[in-house]
Amino acid sequence: MSKEFRDFIMRGNVVDLAVGIVIGVAFGAIVSAFVDDILSPLLGLFGAPDFAQNTLVIGGATILYGAFIDSVVSFLLIALAVFFFVVKPMNRMAARNKAEAAPAGPTRDCPQCLSSIPAAAKRCAFCTSELTA
């Protein structure tokens, strides 16, 4: 294995992505089991049938629309869980970090790209144009 490939694989973002995928698959299995084993039978208490058993036969084809409904419910539960347990806390943390970060001092707009830059800057950090005092 070449050193360059090993360095690529051991980069933090590649390892983080691999860990995220493994955890995501495991989380998906947990939510699917929740829908199949707990939620669908509970819906049966309210008169709703067990969706997984619902099929439609057209000619020789069997359409498993109940399994599809279970998959949609699983997706929605995963999306809700990710939103409330990952996205919302990250947004709160980002807002807190943004509020804590004090401005570095007076700023001005770059005349070329209109980005906000420090007033004492001699070169724009965004478009790299030279600035006059």
Chimera marker file (.cmm) of the C-alpha trace (Angstrom):
<marker_set name="trace">
<marker id="1" x="0.000" y="0.000" z="0.000" r="1" g="1" b="0" radius="0.5"/>
<marker id="2" x="1.475" y="3.321" z="-0.979" r="1" g="1" b="0" radius="0.5"/>
<marker id="3" x="2.105" y="6.012" z="1.604" r="1" g="1" b="0" radius="0.5"/>
<marker id="4" x="-0.078" y="8.467" z="-0.304" r="1" g="1" b="0" radius="0.5"/>
<marker id="5" x="-3.061" y="6.084" z="-0.267" r="1" g="1" b="0" radius="0.5"/>
<marker id="6" x="-2.528" y="5.301" z="3.424" r="1" g="1" b="0" radius="0.5"/>
<marker id="7" x="-2.427" y="9.039" z="4.209" r="1" g="1" b="0" radius="0.5"/>
<marker id="8" x="-5.667" y="9.528" z="2.261" r="1" g="1" b="0" radius="0.5"/>
<marker id="9" x="-7.459" y="6.716" z="4.094" r="1" g="1" b="0" radius="0.5"/>
<marker id="10" x="-6.263" y="7.870" z="7.505" r="1" g="1" b="0" radius="0.5"/>
<marker id="11" x="-7.446" y="11.454" z="7.002" r="1" g="1" b="0" radius="0.5"/>
<marker id="12" x="-9.939" y="12.481" z="9.639" r="1" g="1" b="0" radius="0.5"/>
<marker id="13" x="-12.826" y="13.174" z="7.263" r="1" g="1" b="0" radius="0.5"/>
<marker id="14" x="-12.623" y="9.741" z="5.586" r="1" g="1" b="0" radius="0.5"/>
<marker id="15" x="-12.604" y="7.948" z="8.933" r="1" g="1" b="0" radius="0.5"/>
<marker id="16" x="-15.428" y="10.174" z="10.219" r="1" g="1" b="0" radius="0.5"/>
<marker id="17" x="-17.481" y="9.383" z="7.117" r="1" g="1" b="0" radius="0.5"/>
<marker id="18" x="-16.950" y="5.634" z="7.560" r="1" g="1" b="0" radius="0.5"/>
<marker id="19" x="-17.967" y="5.796" z="11.219" r="1" g="1" b="0" radius="0.5"/>
<marker id="20" x="-21.022" y="7.881" z="10.299" r="1" g="1" b="0" radius="0.5"/>
<marker id="21" x="-22.126" y="5.360" z="7.688" r="1" g="1" b="0" radius="0.5"/>
<marker id="22" x="-21.768" y="2.429" z="10.096" r="1" g="1" b="0" radius="0.5"/>
<marker id="23" x="-23.718" y="4.251" z="12.811" r="1" g="1" b="0" radius="0.5"/>
<marker id="24" x="-26.341" y="5.332" z="10.263" r="1" g="1" b="0" radius="0.5"/>
<marker id="25" x="-26.893" y="1.765" z="9.092" r="1" g="1" b="0" radius="0.5"/>
<marker id="26" x="-27.213" y="0.554" z="12.678" r="1" g="1" b="0" radius="0.5"/>
<marker id="27" x="-29.614" y="3.392" z="13.504" r="1" g="1" b="0" radius="0.5"/>
<marker id="28" x="-31.686" y="2.560" z="10.415" r="1" g="1" b="0" radius="0.5"/>
<marker id="29" x="-31.939" y="-1.056" z="11.556" r="1" g="1" b="0" radius="0.5"/>
<marker id="30" x="-33.118" y="0.062" z="15.001" r="1" g="1" b="0" radius="0.5"/>
<marker id="31" x="-35.781" y="2.341" z="13.543" r="1" g="1" b="0" radius="0.5"/>
<marker id="32" x="-36.920" y="-0.343" z="11.094" r="1" g="1" b="0" radius="0.5"/>
<marker id="33" x="-37.248" y="-2.821" z="13.952" r="1" g="1" b="0" radius="0.5"/>
<marker id="34" x="-39.201" y="-0.209" z="15.934" r="1" g="1" b="0" radius="0.5"/>
<marker id="35" x="-41.615" y="0.314" z="13.043" r="1" g="1" b="0" radius="0.5"/>
<marker id="36" x="-41.980" y="-3.399" z="12.217" r="1" g="1" b="0" radius="0.5"/>
<marker id="37" x="-42.134" y="-4.784" z="15.755" r="1" g="1" b="0" radius="0.5"/>
<marker id="38" x="-43.736" y="-2.016" z="17.830" r="1" g="1" b="0" radius="0.5"/>
<marker id="39" x="-45.385" y="0.721" z="15.773" r="1" g="1" b="0" radius="0.5"/>
<marker id="40" x="-47.193" y="-1.409" z="13.181" r="1" g="1" b="0" radius="0.5"/>
<marker id="41" x="-48.725" y="-3.774" z="15.792" r="1" g="1" b="0" radius="0.5"/>
<marker id="42" x="-49.773" y="-0.768" z="17.903" r="1" g="1" b="0" radius="0.5"/>
<marker id="43" x="-51.532" y="0.706" z="14.884" r="1" g="1" b="0" radius="0.5"/>
<marker id="44" x="-53.485" y="-2.556" z="14.764" r="1" g="1" b="0" radius="0.5"/>
<marker id="45" x="-55.009" y="-1.640" z="18.141" r="1" g="1" b="0" radius="0.5"/>
<marker id="46" x="-56.631" y="1.382" z="16.515" r="1" g="1" b="0" radius="0.5"/>
<marker id="47" x="-58.153" y="-0.623" z="13.694" r="1" g="1" b="0" radius="0.5"/>
<marker id="48" x="-55.302" y="-0.116" z="11.238" r="1" g="1" b="0" radius="0.5"/>
<marker id="49" x="-54.118" y="-3.394" z="9.753" r="1" g="1" b="0" radius="0.5"/>
<marker id="50" x="-50.558" y="-4.652" z="9.935" r="1" g="1" b="0" radius="0.5"/>
<marker id="51" x="-49.178" y="-2.837" z="6.915" r="1" g="1" b="0" radius="0.5"/>
<marker id="52" x="-46.431" y="-5.375" z="6.224" r="1" g="1" b="0" radius="0.5"/>
<marker id="53" x="-49.027" y="-8.012" z="5.296" r="1" g="1" b="0" radius="0.5"/>
<marker id="54" x="-50.907" y="-5.821" z="2.802" r="1" g="1" b="0" radius="0.5"/>
<marker id="55" x="-50.379" y="-6.887" z="-0.793" r="1" g="1" b="0" radius="0.5"/>
<marker id="56" x="-52.059" y="-6.352" z="-4.113" r="1" g="1" b="0" radius="0.5"/>
<marker id="57" x="-51.968" y="-9.044" z="-6.811" r="1" g="1" b="0" radius="0.5"/>
<marker id="58" x="-52.246" y="-7.860" z="-10.403" r="1" g="1" b="0" radius="0.5"/>
<marker id="59" x="-51.882" y="-10.664" z="-12.906" r="1" g="1" b="0" radius="0.5"/>
<marker id="60" x="-48.841" y="-12.588" z="-11.748" r="1" g="1" b="0" radius="0.5"/>
<marker id="61" x="-47.233" y="-9.654" z="-9.935" r="1" g="1" b="0" radius="0.5"/>
<marker id="62" x="-47.532" y="-9.188" z="-6.190" r="1" g="1" b="0" radius="0.5"/>
<marker id="63" x="-47.219" y="-5.589" z="-5.063" r="1" g="1" b="0" radius="0.5"/>
<marker id="64" x="-46.110" y="-5.273" z="-1.433" r="1" g="1" b="0" radius="0.5"/>
<marker id="65" x="-47.575" y="-1.848" z="-0.742" r="1" g="1" b="0" radius="0.5"/>
<marker id="66" x="-47.746" y="-2.542" z="2.999" r="1" g="1" b="0" radius="0.5"/>
<marker id="67" x="-43.982" y="-3.020" z="3.154" r="1" g="1" b="0" radius="0.5"/>
<marker id="68" x="-43.633" y="0.241" z="1.239" r="1" g="1" b="0" radius="0.5"/>
<marker id="69" x="-45.789" y="2.043" z="3.823" r="1" g="1" b="0" radius="0.5"/>
<marker id="70" x="-43.565" y="0.601" z="6.576" r="1" g="1" b="0" radius="0.5"/>
<marker id="71" x="-40.487" y="1.863" z="4.716" r="1" g="1" b="0" radius="0.5"/>
<marker id="72" x="-41.991" y="5.350" z="4.397" r="1" g="1" b="0" radius="0.5"/>
<marker id="73" x="-42.791" y="5.395" z="8.133" r="1" g="1" b="0" radius="0.5"/>
<marker id="74" x="-39.237" y="4.230" z="8.889" r="1" g="1" b="0" radius="0.5"/>
<marker id="75" x="-37.807" y="6.988" z="6.694" r="1" g="1" b="0" radius="0.5"/>
<marker id="76" x="-39.950" y="9.638" z="8.360" r="1" g="1" b="0" radius="0.5"/>
<marker id="77" x="-38.940" y="8.435" z="11.832" r="1" g="1" b="0" radius="0.5"/>
<marker id="78" x="-35.249" y="8.457" z="10.859" r="1" g="1" b="0" radius="0.5"/>
<marker id="79" x="-35.618" y="11.946" z="9.373" r="1" g="1" b="0" radius="0.5"/>
<marker id="80" x="-37.346" y="13.212" z="12.523" r="1" g="1" b="0" radius="0.5"/>
<marker id="81" x="-34.728" y="11.653" z="14.779" r="1" g="1" b="0" radius="0.5"/>
<marker id="82" x="-31.851" y="13.112" z="12.740" r="1" g="1" b="0" radius="0.5"/>
<marker id="83" x="-33.537" y="16.504" z="12.722" r="1" g="1" b="0" radius="0.5"/>
<marker id="84" x="-34.233" y="16.643" z="16.456" r="1" g="1" b="0" radius="0.5"/>
<marker id="85" x="-31.092" y="14.874" z="17.713" r="1" g="1" b="0" radius="0.5"/>
<marker id="86" x="-28.485" y="16.102" z="15.212" r="1" g="1" b="0" radius="0.5"/>
<marker id="87" x="-29.585" y="19.131" z="13.167" r="1" g="1" b="0" radius="0.5"/>
<marker id="88" x="-31.315" y="21.165" z="15.905" r="1" g="1" b="0" radius="0.5"/>
<marker id="89" x="-28.504" y="20.704" z="18.485" r="1" g="1" b="0" radius="0.5"/>
<marker id="90" x="-25.874" y="21.553" z="15.862" r="1" g="1" b="0" radius="0.5"/>
<marker id="91" x="-27.816" y="24.687" z="14.851" r="1" g="1" b="0" radius="0.5"/>
<marker id="92" x="-28.084" y="25.720" z="18.517" r="1" g="1" b="0" radius="0.5"/>
<marker id="93" x="-24.375" y="25.130" z="19.032" r="1" g="1" b="0" radius="0.5"/>
<marker id="94" x="-23.473" y="27.046" z="15.854" r="1" g="1" b="0" radius="0.5"/>
<marker id="95" x="-25.685" y="29.969" z="16.918" r="1" g="1" b="0" radius="0.5"/>
<marker id="96" x="-24.094" y="29.975" z="20.386" r="1" g="1" b="0" radius="0.5"/>
<marker id="97" x="-20.583" y="29.920" z="18.884" r="1" g="1" b="0" radius="0.5"/>
<marker id="98" x="-21.509" y="32.698" z="16.476" r="1" g="1" b="0" radius="0.5"/>
<marker id="99" x="-22.907" y="34.812" z="19.328" r="1" g="1" b="0" radius="0.5"/>
<marker id="100" x="-19.792" y="34.201" z="21.440" r="1" g="1" b="0" radius="0.5"/>
<marker id="101" x="-17.432" y="35.189" z="18.629" r="1" g="1" b="0" radius="0.5"/>
<marker id="102" x="-16.876" y="38.891" z="19.066" r="1" g="1" b="0" radius="0.5"/>
<marker id="103" x="-16.187" y="40.959" z="15.992" r="1" g="1" b="0" radius="0.5"/>
<marker id="104" x="-12.469" y="41.399" z="15.371" r="1" g="1" b="0" radius="0.5"/>
<marker id="105" x="-12.823" y="45.143" z="15.052" r="1" g="1" b="0" radius="0.5"/>
<marker id="106" x="-14.144" y="47.611" z="12.536" r="1" g="1" b="0" radius="0.5"/>
<marker id="107" x="-14.857" y="46.258" z="9.074" r="1" g="1" b="0" radius="0.5"/>
<marker id="108" x="-15.438" y="47.653" z="5.627" r="1" g="1" b="0" radius="0.5"/>
<marker id="109" x="-16.699" y="46.264" z="2.356" r="1" g="1" b="0" radius="0.5"/>
<marker id="110" x="-14.282" y="45.262" z="-0.384" r="1" g="1" b="0" radius="0.5"/>
<marker id="111" x="-14.964" y="47.495" z="-3.406" r="1" g="1" b="0" radius="0.5"/>
<marker id="112" x="-14.420" y="44.552" z="-5.789" r="1" g="1" b="0" radius="0.5"/>
<marker id="113" x="-16.421" y="41.667" z="-4.286" r="1" g="1" b="0" radius="0.5"/>
<marker id="114" x="-18.384" y="43.535" z="-1.565" r="1" g="1" b="0" radius="0.5"/>
<marker id="115" x="-17.289" y="41.064" z="1.135" r="1" g="1" b="0" radius="0.5"/>
<marker id="116" x="-16.911" y="42.320" z="4.681" r="1" g="1" b="0" radius="0.5"/>
<marker id="117" x="-13.203" y="42.555" z="5.582" r="1" g="1" b="0" radius="0.5"/>
<marker id="118" x="-11.217" y="44.145" z="8.441" r="1" g="1" b="0" radius="0.5"/>
<marker id="119" x="-10.829" y="47.898" z="8.018" r="1" g="1" b="0" radius="0.5"/>
<marker id="120" x="-7.028" y="47.697" z="8.243" r="1" g="1" b="0" radius="0.5"/>
<marker id="121" x="-6.715" y="45.020" z="5.520" r="1" g="1" b="0" radius="0.5"/>
<marker id="122" x="-4.450" y="45.781" z="2.561" r="1" g="1" b="0" radius="0.5"/>
<marker id="123" x="-5.684" y="42.803" z="0.503" r="1" g="1" b="0" radius="0.5"/>
<marker id="124" x="-9.142" y="41.233" z="0.373" r="1" g="1" b="0" radius="0.5"/>
<marker id="125" x="-9.186" y="37.693" z="1.823" r="1" g="1" b="0" radius="0.5"/>
<marker id="126" x="-11.978" y="36.665" z="-0.561" r="1" g="1" b="0" radius="0.5"/>
<marker id="127" x="-11.056" y="38.057" z="-3.978" r="1" g="1" b="0" radius="0.5"/>
<marker id="128" x="-7.375" y="38.901" z="-3.182" r="1" g="1" b="0" radius="0.5"/>
<marker id="129" x="-7.621" y="42.366" z="-4.749" r="1" g="1" b="0" radius="0.5"/>
<marker id="130" x="-5.278" y="45.000" z="-3.349" r="1" g="1" b="0" radius="0.5"/>
<marker id="131" x="-7.031" y="47.667" z="-1.340" r="1" g="1" b="0" radius="0.5"/>
<marker id="132" x="-6.258" y="51.319" z="-0.811" r="1" g="1" b="0" radius="0.5"/>
<marker id="133" x="-6.227" y="52.802" z="2.650" r="1" g="1" b="0" radius="0.5"/>
<link id1="1" id2="2" r="1" g="1" b="0" radius="0.2"/>
<link id1="2" id2="3" r="1" g="1" b="0" radius="0.2"/>
<link id1="3" id2="4" r="1" g="1" b="0" radius="0.2"/>
<link id1="4" id2="5" r="1" g="1" b="0" radius="0.2"/>
<link id1="5" id2="6" r="1" g="1" b="0" radius="0.2"/>
<link id1="6" id2="7" r="1" g="1" b="0" radius="0.2"/>
<link id1="7" id2="8" r="1" g="1" b="0" radius="0.2"/>
<link id1="8" id2="9" r="1" g="1" b="0" radius="0.2"/>
<link id1="9" id2="10" r="1" g="1" b="0" radius="0.2"/>
<link id1="10" id2="11" r="1" g="1" b="0" radius="0.2"/>
<link id1="11" id2="12" r="1" g="1" b="0" radius="0.2"/>
<link id1="12" id2="13" r="1" g="1" b="0" radius="0.2"/>
<link id1="13" id2="14" r="1" g="1" b="0" radius="0.2"/>
<link id1="14" id2="15" r="1" g="1" b="0" radius="0.2"/>
<link id1="15" id2="16" r="1" g="1" b="0" radius="0.2"/>
<link id1="16" id2="17" r="1" g="1" b="0" radius="0.2"/>
<link id1="17" id2="18" r="1" g="1" b="0" radius="0.2"/>
<link id1="18" id2="19" r="1" g="1" b="0" radius="0.2"/>
<link id1="19" id2="20" r="1" g="1" b="0" radius="0.2"/>
<link id1="20" id2="21" r="1" g="1" b="0" radius="0.2"/>
<link id1="21" id2="22" r="1" g="1" b="0" radius="0.2"/>
<link id1="22" id2="23" r="1" g="1" b="0" radius="0.2"/>
<link id1="23" id2="24" r="1" g="1" b="0" radius="0.2"/>
<link id1="24" id2="25" r="1" g="1" b="0" radius="0.2"/>
<link id1="25" id2="26" r="1" g="1" b="0" radius="0.2"/>
<link id1="26" id2="27" r="1" g="1" b="0" radius="0.2"/>
<link id1="27" id2="28" r="1" g="1" b="0" radius="0.2"/>
<link id1="28" id2="29" r="1" g="1" b="0" radius="0.2"/>
<link id1="29" id2="30" r="1" g="1" b="0" radius="0.2"/>
<link id1="30" id2="31" r="1" g="1" b="0" radius="0.2"/>
<link id1="31" id2="32" r="1" g="1" b="0" radius="0.2"/>
<link id1="32" id2="33" r="1" g="1" b="0" radius="0.2"/>
<link id1="33" id2="34" r="1" g="1" b="0" radius="0.2"/>
<link id1="34" id2="35" r="1" g="1" b="0" radius="0.2"/>
<link id1="35" id2="36" r="1" g="1" b="0" radius="0.2"/>
<link id1="36" id2="37" r="1" g="1" b="0" radius="0.2"/>
<link id1="37" id2="38" r="1" g="1" b="0" radius="0.2"/>
<link id1="38" id2="39" r="1" g="1" b="0" radius="0.2"/>
<link id1="39" id2="40" r="1" g="1" b="0" radius="0.2"/>
<link id1="40" id2="41" r="1" g="1" b="0" radius="0.2"/>
<link id1="41" id2="42" r="1" g="1" b="0" radius="0.2"/>
<link id1="42" id2="43" r="1" g="1" b="0" radius="0.2"/>
<link id1="43" id2="44" r="1" g="1" b="0" radius="0.2"/>
<link id1="44" id2="45" r="1" g="1" b="0" radius="0.2"/>
<link id1="45" id2="46" r="1" g="1" b="0" radius="0.2"/>
<link id1="46" id2="47" r="1" g="1" b="0" radius="0.2"/>
<link id1="47" id2="48" r="1" g="1" b="0" radius="0.2"/>
<link id1="48" id2="49" r="1" g="1" b="0" radius="0.2"/>
<link id1="49" id2="50" r="1" g="1" b="0" radius="0.2"/>
<link id1="50" id2="51" r="1" g="1" b="0" radius="0.2"/>
<link id1="51" id2="52" r="1" g="1" b="0" radius="0.2"/>
<link id1="52" id2="53" r="1" g="1" b="0" radius="0.2"/>
<link id1="53" id2="54" r="1" g="1" b="0" radius="0.2"/>
<link id1="54" id2="55" r="1" g="1" b="0" radius="0.2"/>
<link id1="55" id2="56" r="1" g="1" b="0" radius="0.2"/>
<link id1="56" id2="57" r="1" g="1" b="0" radius="0.2"/>
<link id1="57" id2="58" r="1" g="1" b="0" radius="0.2"/>
<link id1="58" id2="59" r="1" g="1" b="0" radius="0.2"/>
<link id1="59" id2="60" r="1" g="1" b="0" radius="0.2"/>
<link id1="60" id2="61" r="1" g="1" b="0" radius="0.2"/>
<link id1="61" id2="62" r="1" g="1" b="0" radius="0.2"/>
<link id1="62" id2="63" r="1" g="1" b="0" radius="0.2"/>
<link id1="63" id2="64" r="1" g="1" b="0" radius="0.2"/>
<link id1="64" id2="65" r="1" g="1" b="0" radius="0.2"/>
<link id1="65" id2="66" r="1" g="1" b="0" radius="0.2"/>
<link id1="66" id2="67" r="1" g="1" b="0" radius="0.2"/>
<link id1="67" id2="68" r="1" g="1" b="0" radius="0.2"/>
<link id1="68" id2="69" r="1" g="1" b="0" radius="0.2"/>
<link id1="69" id2="70" r="1" g="1" b="0" radius="0.2"/>
<link id1="70" id2="71" r="1" g="1" b="0" radius="0.2"/>
<link id1="71" id2="72" r="1" g="1" b="0" radius="0.2"/>
<link id1="72" id2="73" r="1" g="1" b="0" radius="0.2"/>
<link id1="73" id2="74" r="1" g="1" b="0" radius="0.2"/>
<link id1="74" id2="75" r="1" g="1" b="0" radius="0.2"/>
<link id1="75" id2="76" r="1" g="1" b="0" radius="0.2"/>
<link id1="76" id2="77" r="1" g="1" b="0" radius="0.2"/>
<link id1="77" id2="78" r="1" g="1" b="0" radius="0.2"/>
<link id1="78" id2="79" r="1" g="1" b="0" radius="0.2"/>
<link id1="79" id2="80" r="1" g="1" b="0" radius="0.2"/>
<link id1="80" id2="81" r="1" g="1" b="0" radius="0.2"/>
<link id1="81" id2="82" r="1" g="1" b="0" radius="0.2"/>
<link id1="82" id2="83" r="1" g="1" b="0" radius="0.2"/>
<link id1="83" id2="84" r="1" g="1" b="0" radius="0.2"/>
<link id1="84" id2="85" r="1" g="1" b="0" radius="0.2"/>
<link id1="85" id2="86" r="1" g="1" b="0" radius="0.2"/>
<link id1="86" id2="87" r="1" g="1" b="0" radius="0.2"/>
<link id1="87" id2="88" r="1" g="1" b="0" radius="0.2"/>
<link id1="88" id2="89" r="1" g="1" b="0" radius="0.2"/>
<link id1="89" id2="90" r="1" g="1" b="0" radius="0.2"/>
<link id1="90" id2="91" r="1" g="1" b="0" radius="0.2"/>
<link id1="91" id2="92" r="1" g="1" b="0" radius="0.2"/>
<link id1="92" id2="93" r="1" g="1" b="0" radius="0.2"/>
<link id1="93" id2="94" r="1" g="1" b="0" radius="0.2"/>
<link id1="94" id2="95" r="1" g="1" b="0" radius="0.2"/>
<link id1="95" id2="96" r="1" g="1" b="0" radius="0.2"/>
<link id1="96" id2="97" r="1" g="1" b="0" radius="0.2"/>
<link id1="97" id2="98" r="1" g="1" b="0" radius="0.2"/>
<link id1="98" id2="99" r="1" g="1" b="0" radius="0.2"/>
<link id1="99" id2="100" r="1" g="1" b="0" radius="0.2"/>
<link id1="100" id2="101" r="1" g="1" b="0" radius="0.2"/>
<link id1="101" id2="102" r="1" g="1" b="0" radius="0.2"/>
<link id1="102" id2="103" r="1" g="1" b="0" radius="0.2"/>
<link id1="103" id2="104" r="1" g="1" b="0" radius="0.2"/>
<link id1="104" id2="105" r="1" g="1" b="0" radius="0.2"/>
<link id1="105" id2="106" r="1" g="1" b="0" radius="0.2"/>
<link id1="106" id2="107" r="1" g="1" b="0" radius="0.2"/>
<link id1="107" id2="108" r="1" g="1" b="0" radius="0.2"/>
<link id1="108" id2="109" r="1" g="1" b="0" radius="0.2"/>
<link id1="109" id2="110" r="1" g="1" b="0" radius="0.2"/>
<link id1="110" id2="111" r="1" g="1" b="0" radius="0.2"/>
<link id1="111" id2="112" r="1" g="1" b="0" radius="0.2"/>
<link id1="112" id2="113" r="1" g="1" b="0" radius="0.2"/>
<link id1="113" id2="114" r="1" g="1" b="0" radius="0.2"/>
<link id1="114" id2="115" r="1" g="1" b="0" radius="0.2"/>
<link id1="115" id2="116" r="1" g="1" b="0" radius="0.2"/>
<link id1="116" id2="117" r="1" g="1" b="0" radius="0.2"/>
<link id1="117" id2="118" r="1" g="1" b="0" radius="0.2"/>
<link id1="118" id2="119" r="1" g="1" b="0" radius="0.2"/>
<link id1="119" id2="120" r="1" g="1" b="0" radius="0.2"/>
<link id1="120" id2="121" r="1" g="1" b="0" radius="0.2"/>
<link id1="121" id2="122" r="1" g="1" b="0" radius="0.2"/>
<link id1="122" id2="123" r="1" g="1" b="0" radius="0.2"/>
<link id1="123" id2="124" r="1" g="1" b="0" radius="0.2"/>
<link id1="124" id2="125" r="1" g="1" b="0" radius="0.2"/>
<link id1="125" id2="126" r="1" g="1" b="0" radius="0.2"/>
<link id1="126" id2="127" r="1" g="1" b="0" radius="0.2"/>
<link id1="127" id2="128" r="1" g="1" b="0" radius="0.2"/>
<link id1="128" id2="129" r="1" g="1" b="0" radius="0.2"/>
<link id1="129" id2="130" r="1" g="1" b="0" radius="0.2"/>
<link id1="130" id2="131" r="1" g="1" b="0" radius="0.2"/>
<link id1="131" id2="132" r="1" g="1" b="0" radius="0.2"/>
<link id1="132" id2="133" r="1" g="1" b="0" radius="0.2"/>
</marker_set>
